[in-house]
């Protein structure tokens, strides 16, 4: 008798890596595609998506709406967690922070 699992092997699902942290925006805040600069306590969510890209989304902490950090998505050539850390640093610094360039990490 054949095990039903043998007839239908499990699908390989590519899981997305994701990082999320709260960050206080520095003077000049973070630049978004949808609404321009946002300031104050923010949450940054970084997601490694298909095709070797990293997407950066920001929101006012505890809000419902997410906005695209300007410059996102961008290709990564290494550790997307390092890009998340670089984006956190850029937002802390402010000055209409944008997504970090992968070569800048």
N, CA, C and O atoms as CSV, one atom per row, in Angstrom:
chain,resi,resn,atom,element,x,y,z
A,1,UNK,N,N,0.844,-1.173,0.000
A,1,UNK,CA,C,0.000,0.000,0.000
A,1,UNK,C,C,0.891,1.238,0.000
A,1,UNK,O,O,1.907,1.290,0.693
A,2,UNK,N,N,0.499,2.212,-0.775
A,2,UNK,CA,C,1.285,3.433,-0.918
A,2,UNK,C,C,0.768,4.508,0.021
A,2,UNK,O,O,-0.438,4.719,0.155
A,3,UNK,N,N,1.694,5.171,0.658
A,3,UNK,CA,C,1.353,6.291,1.537
A,3,UNK,C,C,0.864,7.455,0.669
A,3,UNK,O,O,1.528,7.796,-0.310
A,4,UNK,N,N,-0.282,8.080,0.999
A,4,UNK,CA,C,-0.788,9.196,0.189
A,4,UNK,C,C,0.228,10.324,0.025
A,4,UNK,O,O,0.207,11.035,-0.980
A,5,UNK,N,N,1.100,10.489,0.989
A,5,UNK,CA,C,2.114,11.541,0.892
A,5,UNK,C,C,3.103,11.265,-0.233
A,5,UNK,O,O,3.679,12.197,-0.794
A,6,UNK,N,N,3.307,9.978,-0.569
A,6,UNK,CA,C,4.248,9.626,-1.626
A,6,UNK,C,C,3.721,10.015,-3.003
A,6,UNK,O,O,4.503,10.314,-3.905
A,7,UNK,N,N,2.419,10.012,-3.166
A,7,UNK,CA,C,1.832,10.356,-4.460
A,7,UNK,C,C,1.873,11.856,-4.725
A,7,UNK,O,O,1.932,12.284,-5.878
A,8,UNK,N,N,1.844,12.627,-3.698
A,8,UNK,CA,C,1.842,14.081,-3.837
A,8,UNK,C,C,2.928,14.667,-2.940
A,8,UNK,O,O,2.672,15.021,-1.789
A,9,UNK,N,N,4.139,14.765,-3.476
A,9,UNK,CA,C,5.213,15.310,-2.639
A,9,UNK,C,C,4.879,16.734,-2.200
A,9,UNK,O,O,4.208,17.468,-2.926
A,10,UNK,N,N,5.344,17.122,-1.018
A,10,UNK,CA,C,5.049,18.472,-0.533
A,10,UNK,C,C,5.641,19.527,-1.453
A,10,UNK,O,O,6.730,19.356,-2.002
A,11,UNK,N,N,4.920,20.596,-1.609
A,11,UNK,CA,C,5.408,21.708,-2.425
A,11,UNK,C,C,6.483,22.457,-1.665
A,11,UNK,O,O,6.392,22.673,-0.457
A,12,UNK,N,N,7.487,22.839,-2.400
A,12,UNK,CA,C,8.538,23.670,-1.824
A,12,UNK,C,C,8.063,25.116,-1.904
A,12,UNK,O,O,7.890,25.646,-3.001
A,13,UNK,N,N,7.854,25.747,-0.785
A,13,UNK,CA,C,7.452,27.143,-0.769
A,13,UNK,C,C,8.645,27.992,-0.358
A,13,UNK,O,O,9.302,27.741,0.652
A,14,UNK,N,N,8.898,28.999,-1.171
A,14,UNK,CA,C,9.985,29.910,-0.834
A,14,UNK,C,C,9.455,30.911,0.184
A,14,UNK,O,O,8.563,31.704,-0.117
A,15,UNK,N,N,10.005,30.867,1.373
A,15,UNK,CA,C,9.553,31.774,2.414
A,15,UNK,C,C,10.288,33.099,2.291
A,15,UNK,O,O,11.487,33.144,2.018
A,16,UNK,N,N,9.548,34.163,2.498
A,16,UNK,CA,C,10.152,35.485,2.482
A,16,UNK,C,C,10.793,35.751,3.833
A,16,UNK,O,O,10.238,35.429,4.884
A,17,UNK,N,N,11.963,36.338,3.778
A,17,UNK,CA,C,12.597,36.793,5.010
A,17,UNK,C,C,12.079,38.194,5.283
A,17,UNK,O,O,11.928,39.001,4.365
A,18,UNK,N,N,11.808,38.479,6.556
A,18,UNK,CA,C,11.268,39.785,6.902
A,18,UNK,C,C,11.826,40.247,8.245
A,18,UNK,O,O,11.991,39.458,9.175
A,19,UNK,N,N,12.113,41.548,8.319
A,19,UNK,CA,C,12.590,42.180,9.545
A,19,UNK,C,C,11.689,43.375,9.813
A,19,UNK,O,O,11.269,44.057,8.878
A,20,UNK,N,N,11.389,43.635,11.079
A,20,UNK,CA,C,10.533,44.770,11.428
A,20,UNK,C,C,10.978,45.353,12.759
A,20,UNK,O,O,11.130,44.634,13.747
A,21,UNK,N,N,11.184,46.668,12.774
A,21,UNK,CA,C,11.625,47.360,13.984
A,21,UNK,C,C,11.013,48.747,14.049
A,21,UNK,O,O,10.738,49.373,13.026
A,22,UNK,N,N,10.807,49.212,15.273
A,22,UNK,CA,C,10.411,50.601,15.484
A,22,UNK,C,C,11.669,51.463,15.470
A,22,UNK,O,O,12.738,51.043,15.913
A,23,UNK,N,N,11.513,52.675,14.952
A,23,UNK,CA,C,12.659,53.569,14.827
A,23,UNK,C,C,12.174,55.018,14.909
A,23,UNK,O,O,11.204,55.378,14.242
A,24,UNK,N,N,12.832,55.851,15.714
A,24,UNK,CA,C,12.468,57.274,15.722
A,24,UNK,C,C,13.114,57.957,14.516
A,24,UNK,O,O,14.324,57.861,14.314
A,25,UNK,N,N,12.307,58.638,13.730
A,25,UNK,CA,C,12.851,59.340,12.568
A,25,UNK,C,C,13.590,60.586,13.030
A,25,UNK,O,O,13.099,61.344,13.866
A,26,UNK,N,N,14.775,60.783,12.476
A,26,UNK,CA,C,15.549,61.976,12.785
A,26,UNK,C,C,14.967,63.200,12.095
A,26,UNK,O,O,13.974,63.089,11.375
A,27,UNK,N,N,15.570,64.365,12.304
A,27,UNK,CA,C,15.081,65.599,11.684
A,27,UNK,C,C,15.001,65.457,10.164
A,27,UNK,O,O,15.981,65.095,9.514
A,28,UNK,N,N,13.847,65.740,9.617
A,28,UNK,CA,C,13.655,65.603,8.176
A,28,UNK,C,C,13.006,64.292,7.802
A,28,UNK,O,O,12.616,64.113,6.648
A,29,UNK,N,N,12.877,63.361,8.743
A,29,UNK,CA,C,12.102,62.140,8.563
A,29,UNK,C,C,12.559,61.200,7.467
A,29,UNK,O,O,13.728,61.170,7.084
A,30,UNK,N,N,11.594,60.429,6.973
A,30,UNK,CA,C,11.827,59.429,5.931
A,30,UNK,C,C,10.950,59.762,4.728
A,30,UNK,O,O,9.784,60.124,4.889
A,31,UNK,N,N,11.502,59.641,3.533
A,31,UNK,CA,C,10.778,59.959,2.301
A,31,UNK,C,C,10.023,58.723,1.811
A,31,UNK,O,O,10.587,57.634,1.706
A,32,UNK,N,N,8.735,58.915,1.513
A,32,UNK,CA,C,7.921,57.826,0.975
A,32,UNK,C,C,7.427,58.200,-0.413
A,32,UNK,O,O,7.325,59.378,-0.755
A,33,UNK,N,N,7.120,57.175,-1.211
A,33,UNK,CA,C,6.598,57.417,-2.557
A,33,UNK,C,C,5.182,57.989,-2.517
A,33,UNK,O,O,4.812,58.808,-3.359
A,34,UNK,N,N,4.398,57.554,-1.536
A,34,UNK,CA,C,2.974,57.885,-1.537
A,34,UNK,C,C,2.643,59.243,-0.936
A,34,UNK,O,O,1.801,59.963,-1.473
A,35,UNK,N,N,3.289,59.606,0.166
A,35,UNK,CA,C,2.886,60.823,0.890
A,35,UNK,C,C,4.044,61.774,1.180
A,35,UNK,O,O,3.878,62.735,1.932
A,36,UNK,N,N,5.199,61.523,0.601
A,36,UNK,CA,C,6.348,62.383,0.878
A,36,UNK,C,C,6.968,62.044,2.221
A,36,UNK,O,O,7.004,60.879,2.617
A,37,UNK,N,N,7.452,63.051,2.916
A,37,UNK,CA,C,8.184,62.837,4.172
A,37,UNK,C,C,7.222,62.512,5.308
A,37,UNK,O,O,6.184,63.155,5.463
A,38,UNK,N,N,7.584,61.498,6.103
A,38,UNK,CA,C,6.878,61.218,7.352
A,38,UNK,C,C,7.895,61.294,8.486
A,38,UNK,O,O,9.070,60.972,8.310
A,39,UNK,N,N,7.422,61.724,9.647
A,39,UNK,CA,C,8.309,61.945,10.788
A,39,UNK,C,C,7.724,61.318,12.040
A,39,UNK,O,O,6.588,60.843,12.043
A,40,UNK,N,N,8.512,61.325,13.097
A,40,UNK,CA,C,8.037,60.813,14.381
A,40,UNK,C,C,8.405,59.362,14.582
A,40,UNK,O,O,9.300,58.851,13.909
A,41,UNK,N,N,7.724,58.686,15.502
A,41,UNK,CA,C,7.989,57.269,15.743
A,41,UNK,C,C,7.467,56.450,14.559
A,41,UNK,O,O,6.274,56.475,14.255
A,42,UNK,N,N,8.361,55.733,13.904
A,42,UNK,CA,C,8.007,54.947,12.722
A,42,UNK,C,C,8.314,53.476,12.957
A,42,UNK,O,O,9.043,53.113,13.880
A,43,UNK,N,N,7.743,52.644,12.104
A,43,UNK,CA,C,8.079,51.226,12.056
A,43,UNK,C,C,8.580,50.936,10.653
A,43,UNK,O,O,7.935,51.299,9.670
A,44,UNK,N,N,9.725,50.285,10.560
A,44,UNK,CA,C,10.304,49.878,9.282
A,44,UNK,C,C,10.132,48.380,9.134
A,44,UNK,O,O,10.471,47.610,10.034
A,45,UNK,N,N,9.598,47.972,7.984
A,45,UNK,CA,C,9.494,46.548,7.649
A,45,UNK,C,C,10.292,46.319,6.374
A,45,UNK,O,O,10.034,46.952,5.350
A,46,UNK,N,N,11.252,45.422,6.439
A,46,UNK,CA,C,12.097,45.082,5.303
A,46,UNK,C,C,11.806,43.645,4.919
A,46,UNK,O,O,11.827,42.754,5.768
A,47,UNK,N,N,11.530,43.414,3.624
A,47,UNK,CA,C,11.171,42.079,3.157
A,47,UNK,C,C,12.042,41.705,1.970
A,47,UNK,O,O,12.119,42.448,0.992
A,48,UNK,N,N,12.701,40.546,2.056
A,48,UNK,CA,C,13.430,39.996,0.916
A,48,UNK,C,C,12.396,39.274,0.059
A,48,UNK,O,O,11.783,38.304,0.507
A,49,UNK,N,N,12.203,39.743,-1.170
A,49,UNK,CA,C,11.183,39.194,-2.057
A,49,UNK,C,C,11.843,38.479,-3.231
A,49,UNK,O,O,13.066,38.496,-3.375
A,50,UNK,N,N,11.030,37.861,-4.054
A,50,UNK,CA,C,11.532,37.101,-5.199
A,50,UNK,C,C,12.386,37.981,-6.107
A,50,UNK,O,O,12.209,39.197,-6.170
A,51,UNK,N,N,13.301,37.344,-6.796
A,51,UNK,CA,C,14.132,38.040,-7.756
A,51,UNK,C,C,15.322,38.756,-7.157
A,51,UNK,O,O,15.933,39.601,-7.813
A,52,UNK,N,N,15.664,38.427,-5.906
A,52,UNK,CA,C,16.816,39.054,-5.277
A,52,UNK,C,C,16.592,40.509,-4.907
A,52,UNK,O,O,17.540,41.292,-4.843
A,53,UNK,N,N,15.338,40.872,-4.662
A,53,UNK,CA,C,15.009,42.249,-4.302
A,53,UNK,C,C,14.687,42.363,-2.822
A,53,UNK,O,O,14.280,41.396,-2.179
A,54,UNK,N,N,14.876,43.559,-2.302
A,54,UNK,CA,C,14.496,43.878,-0.928
A,54,UNK,C,C,13.519,45.046,-0.996
A,54,UNK,O,O,13.773,46.051,-1.659
A,55,UNK,N,N,12.390,44.891,-0.291
A,55,UNK,CA,C,11.365,45.935,-0.243
A,55,UNK,C,C,11.368,46.561,1.150
A,55,UNK,O,O,11.440,45.859,2.159
A,56,UNK,N,N,11.288,47.887,1.190
A,56,UNK,CA,C,11.254,48.629,2.453
A,56,UNK,C,C,9.918,49.352,2.560
A,56,UNK,O,O,9.554,50.123,1.673
A,57,UNK,N,N,9.192,49.106,3.640
A,57,UNK,CA,C,7.927,49.785,3.901
A,57,UNK,C,C,8.009,50.434,5.274
A,57,UNK,O,O,8.600,49.874,6.197
A,58,UNK,N,N,7.411,51.621,5.407
A,58,UNK,CA,C,7.397,52.325,6.689
A,58,UNK,C,C,5.971,52.734,7.026
A,58,UNK,O,O,5.129,52.912,6.146
A,59,UNK,N,N,5.727,52.875,8.307
A,59,UNK,CA,C,4.433,53.356,8.774
A,59,UNK,C,C,4.655,54.162,10.041
A,59,UNK,O,O,5.661,54.009,10.735
A,60,UNK,N,N,3.684,55.030,10.325
A,60,UNK,CA,C,3.662,55.629,11.651
A,60,UNK,C,C,3.409,54.471,12.606
A,60,UNK,O,O,2.489,53.686,12.378
A,61,UNK,N,N,4.188,54.344,13.654
A,61,UNK,CA,C,4.054,53.218,14.577
A,61,UNK,C,C,2.604,53.102,15.045
A,61,UNK,O,O,1.984,54.082,15.457
A,62,UNK,N,N,2.087,51.883,14.970
A,62,UNK,CA,C,0.718,51.519,15.366
A,62,UNK,C,C,-0.360,52.010,14.409
A,62,UNK,O,O,-1.544,51.893,14.723
A,63,UNK,N,N,0.008,52.555,13.254
A,63,UNK,CA,C,-0.987,52.946,12.250
A,63,UNK,C,C,-1.323,51.738,11.376
A,63,UNK,O,O,-0.652,50.708,11.449
A,64,UNK,N,N,-2.350,51.864,10.561
A,64,UNK,CA,C,-2.738,50.781,9.659
A,64,UNK,C,C,-2.032,50.866,8.312
A,64,UNK,O,O,-1.736,49.837,7.704
A,65,UNK,N,N,-1.760,52.074,7.843
A,65,UNK,CA,C,-1.225,52.271,6.502
A,65,UNK,C,C,0.285,52.080,6.460
A,65,UNK,O,O,1.009,52.522,7.353
A,66,UNK,N,N,0.743,51.419,5.412
A,66,UNK,CA,C,2.166,51.266,5.139
A,66,UNK,C,C,2.491,52.070,3.893
A,66,UNK,O,O,1.670,52.167,2.981
A,67,UNK,N,N,3.686,52.649,3.851
A,67,UNK,CA,C,4.148,53.432,2.717
A,67,UNK,C,C,5.478,52.866,2.230
A,67,UNK,O,O,6.257,52.311,3.004
A,68,UNK,N,N,5.715,53.020,0.937
A,68,UNK,CA,C,6.964,52.559,0.341
A,68,UNK,C,C,8.065,53.574,0.611
A,68,UNK,O,O,7.924,54.750,0.276
A,69,UNK,N,N,9.159,53.125,1.217
A,69,UNK,CA,C,10.316,53.997,1.409
A,69,UNK,C,C,10.913,54.266,0.030
A,69,UNK,O,O,11.214,53.331,-0.712
A,70,UNK,N,N,11.081,55.527,-0.309
A,70,UNK,CA,C,11.579,55.898,-1.633
A,70,UNK,C,C,12.893,55.168,-1.926
A,70,UNK,O,O,13.784,55.086,-1.081
A,71,UNK,N,N,12.981,54.643,-3.149
A,71,UNK,CA,C,14.144,53.867,-3.560
A,71,UNK,C,C,13.908,52.372,-3.479
A,71,UNK,O,O,14.755,51.585,-3.902
A,72,UNK,N,N,12.771,51.976,-2.944
A,72,UNK,CA,C,12.421,50.570,-2.772
A,72,UNK,C,C,11.510,50.133,-3.912
A,72,UNK,O,O,10.714,50.942,-4.390
A,73,UNK,N,N,11.596,48.886,-4.365
A,73,UNK,CA,C,12.548,47.857,-3.951
A,73,UNK,C,C,13.882,48.058,-4.653
A,73,UNK,O,O,14.002,48.819,-5.613
A,74,UNK,N,N,14.870,47.352,-4.142
A,74,UNK,CA,C,16.182,47.404,-4.774
A,74,UNK,C,C,16.850,46.041,-4.668
A,74,UNK,O,O,16.540,45.262,-3.766
A,75,UNK,N,N,17.767,45.753,-5.588
A,75,UNK,CA,C,18.450,44.457,-5.533
A,75,UNK,C,C,19.416,44.399,-4.362
A,75,UNK,O,O,19.995,45.408,-3.959
A,76,UNK,N,N,19.573,43.208,-3.831
A,76,UNK,CA,C,20.589,43.026,-2.791
A,76,UNK,C,C,21.570,41.977,-3.284
A,76,UNK,O,O,21.204,41.047,-4.004
A,77,UNK,N,N,22.787,42.140,-2.895
A,77,UNK,CA,C,23.850,41.217,-3.309
A,77,UNK,C,C,24.564,40.719,-2.072
A,77,UNK,O,O,25.783,40.842,-1.957
A,78,UNK,N,N,23.813,40.165,-1.158
A,78,UNK,CA,C,24.426,39.707,0.079
A,78,UNK,C,C,23.400,39.531,1.162
A,78,UNK,O,O,22.458,38.750,1.019
A,79,UNK,N,N,23.577,40.250,2.239
A,79,UNK,CA,C,22.774,40.065,3.437
A,79,UNK,C,C,21.674,41.121,3.528
A,79,UNK,O,O,21.961,42.276,3.845
A,80,UNK,N,N,20.403,40.744,3.252
A,80,UNK,CA,C,19.339,41.735,3.345
A,80,UNK,C,C,19.147,42.277,4.761
A,80,UNK,O,O,18.643,43.388,4.928
A,81,UNK,N,N,19.537,41.516,5.778
A,81,UNK,CA,C,19.447,42.018,7.159
A,81,UNK,C,C,20.354,43.230,7.342
A,81,UNK,O,O,20.027,44.143,8.101
A,82,UNK,N,N,21.490,43.244,6.654
A,82,UNK,CA,C,22.391,44.394,6.728
A,82,UNK,C,C,21.748,45.622,6.085
A,82,UNK,O,O,21.954,46.745,6.546
A,83,UNK,N,N,20.967,45.410,5.020
A,83,UNK,CA,C,20.250,46.531,4.410
A,83,UNK,C,C,19.171,47.060,5.354
A,83,UNK,O,O,18.934,48.267,5.410
A,84,UNK,N,N,18.521,46.167,6.091
A,84,UNK,CA,C,17.528,46.595,7.083
A,84,UNK,C,C,18.202,47.480,8.133
A,84,UNK,O,O,17.685,48.540,8.485
A,85,UNK,N,N,19.354,47.039,8.626
A,85,UNK,CA,C,20.091,47.822,9.622
A,85,UNK,C,C,20.504,49.175,9.047
A,85,UNK,O,O,20.437,50.192,9.739
A,86,UNK,N,N,20.930,49.188,7.784
A,86,UNK,CA,C,21.327,50.447,7.149
A,86,UNK,C,C,20.125,51.380,6.992
A,86,UNK,O,O,20.254,52.591,7.170
A,87,UNK,N,N,18.960,50.823,6.661
A,87,UNK,CA,C,17.750,51.638,6.525
A,87,UNK,C,C,17.344,52.222,7.874
A,87,UNK,O,O,16.927,53.378,7.950
A,88,UNK,N,N,17.462,51.429,8.937
A,88,UNK,CA,C,17.172,51.941,10.282
A,88,UNK,C,C,18.081,53.126,10.602
A,88,UNK,O,O,17.624,54.145,11.121
A,89,UNK,N,N,19.367,52.986,10.291
A,89,UNK,CA,C,20.317,54.067,10.539
A,89,UNK,C,C,19.988,55.315,9.737
A,89,UNK,O,O,20.093,56.433,10.241
A,90,UNK,N,N,19.590,55.117,8.485
A,90,UNK,CA,C,19.244,56.261,7.639
A,90,UNK,C,C,18.017,56.991,8.179
A,90,UNK,O,O,17.982,58.221,8.189
A,91,UNK,N,N,17.011,56.237,8.629
A,91,UNK,CA,C,15.801,56.862,9.173
A,91,UNK,C,C,16.116,57.588,10.476
A,91,UNK,O,O,15.605,58.682,10.717
A,92,UNK,N,N,16.956,56.986,11.317
A,92,UNK,CA,C,17.358,57.666,12.565
A,92,UNK,C,C,18.047,58.995,12.265
A,92,UNK,O,O,17.869,59.974,12.991
A,93,UNK,N,N,18.830,59.022,11.198
A,93,UNK,CA,C,19.537,60.250,10.814
A,93,UNK,C,C,18.578,61.277,10.212
A,93,UNK,O,O,18.810,62.481,10.319
A,94,UNK,N,N,17.497,60.802,9.576
A,94,UNK,CA,C,16.514,61.702,8.974
A,94,UNK,C,C,16.938,62.206,7.617
A,94,UNK,O,O,17.418,61.437,6.785
A,95,UNK,N,N,16.760,63.519,7.384
A,95,UNK,CA,C,17.147,64.150,6.117
A,95,UNK,C,C,16.420,63.531,4.931
A,95,UNK,O,O,17.027,63.297,3.887
A,96,UNK,N,N,15.110,63.261,5.084
A,96,UNK,CA,C,14.301,62.636,4.031
A,96,UNK,C,C,14.939,61.315,3.598
A,96,UNK,O,O,15.171,61.084,2.411
A,97,UNK,N,N,15.216,60.462,4.573
A,97,UNK,CA,C,15.910,59.190,4.340
A,97,UNK,C,C,15.218,58.360,3.270
A,97,UNK,O,O,13.991,58.300,3.197
A,98,UNK,N,N,16.034,57.726,2.446
A,98,UNK,CA,C,15.550,56.821,1.408
A,98,UNK,C,C,16.144,55.444,1.642
A,98,UNK,O,O,16.988,55.261,2.519
A,99,UNK,N,N,15.696,54.473,0.847
A,99,UNK,CA,C,16.220,53.113,0.947
A,99,UNK,C,C,17.722,53.135,0.690
A,99,UNK,O,O,18.186,53.823,-0.219
A,100,UNK,N,N,18.486,52.384,1.486
A,100,UNK,CA,C,19.941,52.369,1.289
A,100,UNK,C,C,20.306,51.631,0.012
A,100,UNK,O,O,19.662,50.646,-0.348
A,101,UNK,N,N,21.306,52.091,-0.648
A,101,UNK,CA,C,21.801,51.394,-1.843
A,101,UNK,C,C,22.574,50.172,-1.390
A,101,UNK,O,O,23.325,50.237,-0.417
A,102,UNK,N,N,22.399,49.049,-2.091
A,102,UNK,CA,C,23.038,47.803,-1.660
A,102,UNK,C,C,24.556,47.908,-1.656
A,102,UNK,O,O,25.207,47.217,-0.872
A,103,UNK,N,N,25.135,48.735,-2.493
A,103,UNK,CA,C,26.580,48.901,-2.498
A,103,UNK,C,C,27.091,49.730,-1.338
A,103,UNK,O,O,28.292,49.767,-1.074
A,104,UNK,N,N,26.166,50.407,-0.636
A,104,UNK,CA,C,26.561,51.282,0.471
A,104,UNK,C,C,26.662,50.541,1.789
A,104,UNK,O,O,27.028,51.127,2.808
A,105,UNK,N,N,26.339,49.251,1.777
A,105,UNK,CA,C,26.347,48.467,3.024
A,105,UNK,C,C,27.664,47.764,3.182
A,105,UNK,O,O,27.871,47.053,4.166
